[in-house]
């Protein structure tokens, strides 16, 4: 408890200095255009030679870790897309708290009031692409590590706080090769005890303990090609697909209600493809569905429901699972959840509530590999992936303090 009091007192006495340091470091990172898009869209971003180019931010992270005497490792499947992991603590307990923030960002898009890659500070907020998602939380976690090392000393940290600057979160290329968290797990380069993913927003008022699974289905109908002037000689593959689409619009998949989630299973028809030109009867048509499944559902179970639906229209329709991940849920009474609640209450004077999430964070991969992981972090959840993205600087300072306190409690 004495160590926690020292940290709290340090933050009280040095709030302005910590705020300035976070602001300066975050601004430098935001200026780096680490935009992650699929390969076919690279030509739309002439400042990129390849996707992400997270090395631009990784170089800043490495420089600061070196300056702060924080040991770190660099793991990279591609040298321009590295992962930097700093380690703070004695490691005597054998426990590790993993704090990953991603260095890549989505494209800026239109509608900004200022240059999205030239950060603007106004009314206690910093505006710019990546300020919230996810460079701001990354900087706050880095600052937590620096302050713990300087104020209480690594010998007084029983376990290890791992602050990780990771690549390749925002977009997966069609080849499926991952350069970030999945790469680290596949190669067994990390083995944390707990993880907190600061990538959900909600102004630290919620803890994300569950995520739906994501399954991508391709449904295909077949026909027979013919000249457009004699459609009676062919079979138009689009017509049965149109009926299938109409049925899907009304479909309610079978699943149990779960109060952790604010919505049931969702279905998004994201793509439809059929035909080559107006004067040819199309011999095939396919659609791509993104379905977010609940913990009681399986990809194969949902596929069977889709097959039943398709047979109402076309017996020869085929369904392929193109991508899949299962839902996961952390015990709401776990020590990780408990300590986040306690320390958020101490710093922010409120106890976060628990939620389920339809999106996918690093927590998905970690939980499916047996690492207890939840989402918790600063920022407004409505500011992700939009114009004029912003984060409150004081929230980053408070989050850094909370990370320090949780580390002392958990590891």
C-alpha positions in Angstrom: 0.0 0.0 0.0 2.9 2.3 0.7 4.2 2.0 -2.9 0.7 2.8 -4.2 0.6 5.9 -2.0 4.0 7.0 -3.4 2.8 6.7 -7.0 -0.5 8.5 -6.3 1.4 11.4 -4.6 3.9 11.6 -7.5 1.1 12.0 -10.0 -0.6 14.7 -7.8 2.6 16.7 -7.5 3.7 16.3 -11.2 0.4 16.2 -13.1 1.3 19.1 -15.4 4.7 17.7 -16.2 3.3 14.3 -16.9 0.6 15.9 -19.1 3.3 17.8 -21.1 5.4 14.7 -21.6 2.5 12.7 -22.8 1.4 15.5 -25.1 4.8 15.9 -26.7 5.4 12.2 -27.3 1.9 11.6 -28.6 2.1 14.5 -31.0 5.4 13.1 -32.4 3.7 9.7 -33.0 0.6 11.1 -34.6 2.8 12.9 -37.2 3.9 9.4 -38.4 1.5 8.2 -41.1 1.4 4.6 -40.1 -1.8 3.9 -42.1 -2.7 0.3 -42.5 -4.7 -0.7 -45.6 -5.0 -3.8 -47.7 -2.3 -4.1 -50.3 -4.6 -3.3 -53.2 -5.3 0.1 -51.8 -1.6 1.1 -51.3 -1.7 3.2 -54.5 -4.3 5.5 -52.8 -1.6 6.3 -50.1 1.6 7.4 -52.0 3.4 8.2 -48.8 3.4 4.4 -48.1 5.8 1.9 -49.6 4.0 -0.9 -47.8 1.1 -1.4 -45.4 1.4 0.2 -42.0 5.1 1.0 -41.9 4.8 0.9 -38.1 8.6 1.1 -37.8 8.1 4.9 -37.9 6.5 4.8 -34.4 8.5 1.8 -33.3 11.7 3.9 -33.7 10.2 6.5 -31.3 9.3 3.8 -28.8 12.7 2.3 -28.9 14.4 5.7 -28.5 12.3 6.4 -25.4 12.9 3.0 -23.8 16.6 3.5 -24.3 16.5 6.9 -22.8 14.5 5.6 -19.8 16.8 2.5 -19.4 13.8 0.2 -20.0 15.0 -3.1 -21.5 13.0 -4.2 -24.6 12.8 -6.8 -27.3 11.9 -6.3 -31.0 10.1 -9.0 -32.8 9.3 -8.7 -36.5 8.1 -10.8 -39.3 8.9 -7.8 -41.5 11.4 -5.2 -40.3 9.1 -2.4 -41.4 6.3 -3.8 -39.3 8.0 -4.5 -35.9 6.7 -5.1 -32.4 8.5 -3.5 -29.5 8.0 -4.9 -26.0 9.4 -3.1 -23.0 9.8 -4.8 -19.6 9.5 -3.0 -16.3 9.9 -4.9 -13.0 12.0 -7.5 -11.1 10.1 -10.5 -12.5 10.4 -12.3 -9.1 6.8 -13.3 -8.9 6.8 -14.8 -12.4 3.6 -12.8 -13.3 3.3 -10.5 -16.3 0.8 -7.8 -17.0 0.7 -7.2 -20.8 -0.4 -3.8 -22.0 -0.5 -3.8 -25.9 -1.2 -0.7 -27.9 -1.2 -0.8 -31.7 0.9 1.6 -33.8 -1.1 1.4 -37.0 -4.1 3.6 -37.8 -6.9 3.7 -40.3 -6.9 6.2 -43.2 -7.8 9.7 -42.3 -10.8 10.1 -44.5 -12.5 13.4 -45.2 -14.2 16.1 -43.2 -11.4 17.1 -40.8 -11.2 20.6 -39.3 -7.4 20.4 -39.4 -4.6 18.2 -40.9 -5.2 14.8 -39.4 -1.5 14.1 -39.1 -0.6 17.5 -37.6 -2.0 17.2 -34.1 -3.9 20.1 -32.6 -4.3 20.7 -28.8 -7.5 22.6 -27.8 -9.5 22.7 -24.6 -7.5 19.9 -23.0 -7.9 17.5 -26.0 -5.6 16.5 -28.7 -7.0 16.0 -32.2 -5.5 13.9 -34.9 -5.6 10.4 -36.5 -4.4 7.9 -33.9 -4.7 10.2 -30.8 -7.2 7.7 -29.3 -6.8 4.7 -31.5 -4.3 3.7 -30.3 -1.3 5.9 -29.9 -2.6 7.9 -27.0 -3.2 4.8 -24.8 0.2 3.4 -25.9 2.0 6.6 -24.8 0.1 6.5 -21.4 1.2 2.9 -20.8 4.8 3.8 -21.7 4.6 6.7 -19.2 3.3 4.4 -16.5 6.3 2.1 -17.0 8.8 5.1 -16.9 7.2 6.5 -13.7 7.1 3.2 -11.9 10.8 2.6 -12.7 11.8 6.1 -11.6 9.6 6.5 -8.5 9.5 3.1 -6.8 12.3 1.2 -8.6 12.1 -2.1 -10.5 13.2 -4.1 -7.4 9.9 -3.1 -5.8 7.8 -4.4 -8.7 7.4 -8.1 -8.0 6.4 -9.1 -11.5 6.7 -7.5 -14.9 4.7 -4.8 -16.7 5.1 -5.4 -20.4 4.3 -2.3 -22.5 4.0 -3.5 -26.1 3.9 -1.4 -29.2 2.4 -3.7 -31.8 1.8 -3.7 -35.5 -1.1 -4.8 -37.8 -4.3 -4.4 -35.8 -6.5 -2.3 -38.0 -6.6 -4.3 -41.3 -5.9 -7.9 -42.3 -4.6 -8.4 -45.8 -6.3 -11.1 -47.9 -3.3 -13.3 -47.6 -4.1 -13.7 -43.9 -0.5 -13.1 -42.7 -0.4 -11.3 -39.4 2.5 -9.1 -38.2 1.3 -8.3 -34.7 -0.4 -10.2 -31.9 -1.1 -13.4 -33.8 2.5 -13.5 -35.0 3.7 -13.1 -31.4 1.4 -15.9 -30.2 2.1 -18.2 -33.1 5.8 -18.0 -32.5 5.4 -18.2 -28.7 7.3 -14.9 -28.2 5.0 -13.8 -25.4 3.4 -15.6 -22.4 1.7 -13.0 -20.2 -0.4 -13.8 -17.1 -2.9 -11.0 -17.7 -3.6 -8.5 -20.4 -5.4 -5.2 -20.6 -6.3 -3.9 -24.0 -6.7 -0.1 -24.0 -8.6 0.0 -27.3 -12.3 0.3 -26.5 -13.0 3.9 -25.2 -16.0 4.4 -22.9 -13.9 7.0 -20.9 -12.8 4.2 -18.5 -16.4 3.7 -17.5 -16.7 0.2 -18.8 -14.6 -3.0 -18.8 -15.0 -5.2 -21.9 -15.0 -8.8 -20.6 -16.5 -10.5 -23.7 -16.3 -10.4 -27.4 -18.5 -12.0 -30.0 -17.0 -14.3 -32.5 -16.6 -13.3 -36.1 -17.4 -15.6 -39.0 -17.2 -14.6 -42.6 -19.4 -16.8 -45.0 -19.4 -16.9 -48.8 -22.7 -18.0 -50.3 -22.6 -18.9 -54.0 -25.4 -19.7 -56.5 -24.8 -21.2 -59.8 -26.5 -20.7 -63.2 -25.8 -21.3 -66.9 -24.3 -18.7 -69.1 -26.2 -17.5 -72.3 -26.4 -14.5 -74.6 -28.4 -11.7 -73.0 -30.7 -11.6 -76.0 -31.8 -15.2 -75.3 -32.0 -15.4 -71.5 -34.4 -18.4 -71.8 -31.4 -20.5 -72.9 -29.5 -19.8 -69.7 -30.0 -19.9 -66.0 -29.5 -16.5 -64.2 -27.6 -17.1 -61.0 -28.5 -13.7 -59.6 -32.3 -14.4 -59.3 -32.0 -17.2 -56.7 -29.4 -15.1 -54.8 -31.9 -12.2 -54.7 -34.4 -14.4 -53.0 -31.7 -15.6 -50.6 -30.7 -12.0 -49.7 -34.4 -11.3 -49.0 -34.6 -14.2 -46.6 -31.3 -13.3 -44.9 -32.7 -9.8 -44.3 -35.4 -11.4 -42.1 -33.2 -14.1 -40.6 -32.9 -14.4 -36.8 -30.3 -17.0 -35.9 -30.8 -19.2 -32.9 -28.8 -18.1 -29.8 -29.3 -17.6 -26.1 -29.7 -14.2 -24.6 -26.6 -13.0 -22.7 -27.0 -9.8 -20.6 -23.3 -9.0 -21.0 -24.0 -8.0 -24.7 -26.2 -5.1 -25.6 -27.2 -6.9 -28.9 -27.8 -10.4 -30.1 -26.0 -12.1 -33.1 -25.6 -9.6 -35.9 -25.6 -10.3 -39.7 -24.0 -7.9 -42.2 -24.3 -8.5 -45.9 -21.1 -6.7 -46.9 -20.5 -7.8 -50.5 -22.5 -9.0 -53.6 -20.9 -10.1 -56.9 -22.5 -11.4 -60.0 -22.3 -11.2 -63.7 -19.7 -9.7 -66.1 -21.7 -7.5 -68.5 -25.3 -6.7 -69.2 -25.5 -8.8 -72.4 -24.5 -12.1 -70.7 -26.7 -14.3 -68.5 -24.6 -14.6 -65.3 -23.6 -18.2 -64.4 -22.6 -17.4 -60.9 -23.3 -15.0 -58.0 -22.0 -14.8 -54.5 -22.4 -12.8 -51.4 -20.1 -12.3 -48.4 -21.6 -12.2 -44.9 -20.0 -11.0 -41.7 -21.8 -12.7 -38.7 -20.9 -11.9 -35.1 -21.7 -15.0 -33.1 -22.6 -15.3 -29.4 -20.7 -17.6 -26.9 -23.3 -20.4 -27.4 -23.0 -20.5 -31.2 -20.4 -22.1 -33.4 -19.4 -21.3 -37.0 -20.6 -24.8 -38.2 -23.9 -24.4 -36.4 -24.7 -21.1 -38.1 -23.6 -22.6 -41.4 -26.3 -25.3 -41.0 -28.9 -22.6 -40.4 -27.8 -20.8 -43.6 -27.9 -24.0 -45.5 -31.5 -24.6 -44.4 -32.4 -21.1 -45.6 -30.7 -21.5 -49.0 -32.4 -24.8 -49.7 -35.7 -23.0 -49.7 -34.5 -21.3 -52.9 -31.7 -23.3 -54.5 -30.5 -26.8 -53.6 -27.2 -26.3 -55.4 -26.2 -23.1 -53.4 -22.9 -23.6 -51.6 -21.6 -22.0 -48.4 -18.0 -21.6 -47.5 -16.5 -20.4 -44.2 -13.8 -17.9 -45.2 -12.7 -16.7 -41.8 -13.7 -17.6 -38.2 -13.0 -16.8 -34.6 -15.0 -17.9 -31.6 -16.7 -15.8 -29.0 -15.0 -15.5 -25.6 -16.0 -14.3 -22.1 -13.8 -13.6 -19.0 -15.1 -14.4 -15.5 -16.7 -11.2 -14.3 -15.4 -12.0 -10.8 -11.8 -12.5 -11.8 -9.0 -10.7 -9.9 -8.1 -8.8 -13.1 -11.6 -7.3 -13.3 -11.7 -6.7 -9.6 -8.4 -4.7 -9.6 -9.4 -2.6 -12.5 -12.6 -1.7 -10.8 -10.9 -0.9 -7.5 -8.2 1.3 -9.0 -10.5 3.1 -11.4 -12.7 4.0 -8.5 -9.7 5.3 -6.6 -8.5 7.5 -9.4 -11.6 8.4 -11.3 -14.2 8.1 -8.6 -16.4 5.6 -10.4 -16.5 1.9 -10.7 -16.6 0.7 -14.3 -19.5 -1.6 -15.5 -19.0 -4.8 -17.5 -19.9 -5.1 -21.1 -19.7 -7.5 -24.1 -18.4 -6.2 -27.4 -19.3 -6.9 -31.0 -15.9 -5.8 -32.3 -12.6 -7.6 -32.1 -9.5 -6.4 -30.2 -6.1 -8.0 -29.4 -8.1 -9.5 -26.5 -9.7 -12.1 -28.8 -6.4 -13.7 -29.8 -5.0 -13.6 -26.2 -8.1 -15.1 -24.6 -8.3 -17.9 -27.2 -4.7 -18.7 -26.3 -5.5 -18.9 -22.6 -4.4 -15.4 -21.6 -7.0 -13.7 -19.4 -7.5 -10.4 -21.2 -10.1 -7.5 -20.9 -10.6 -4.2 -22.7 -10.3 -1.0 -20.6 -9.0 2.4 -21.6 -9.4 6.1 -22.0 -11.3 8.1 -24.6 -14.7 8.5 -26.1 -15.9 5.4 -27.9 -17.6 7.5 -30.6 -14.2 9.1 -31.6 -12.8 5.9 -33.2 -12.3 5.8 -37.0 -14.1 9.2 -37.5 -13.0 12.7 -38.6 -11.6 14.9 -35.8 -10.6 11.9 -33.7 -9.5 13.2 -30.3 -8.5 12.2 -26.8 -8.6 14.1 -23.5 -5.0 14.5 -22.3 -6.0 14.3 -18.6 -7.6 10.9 -19.3 -4.3 9.7 -20.6 -2.6 10.9 -17.4 -5.3 9.2 -15.2 -5.0 6.0 -17.2 -1.2 6.0 -16.7 -1.8 6.2 -13.0 -4.3 3.4 -13.0 -1.9 1.2 -14.9 0.7 1.8 -12.2 -1.7 0.8 -9.5 -3.1 -2.2 -11.2 0.5 -3.5 -11.8 1.4 -3.2 -8.2 -1.8 -5.1 -7.2 -1.6 -7.9 -9.9 1.9 -8.9 -10.4 
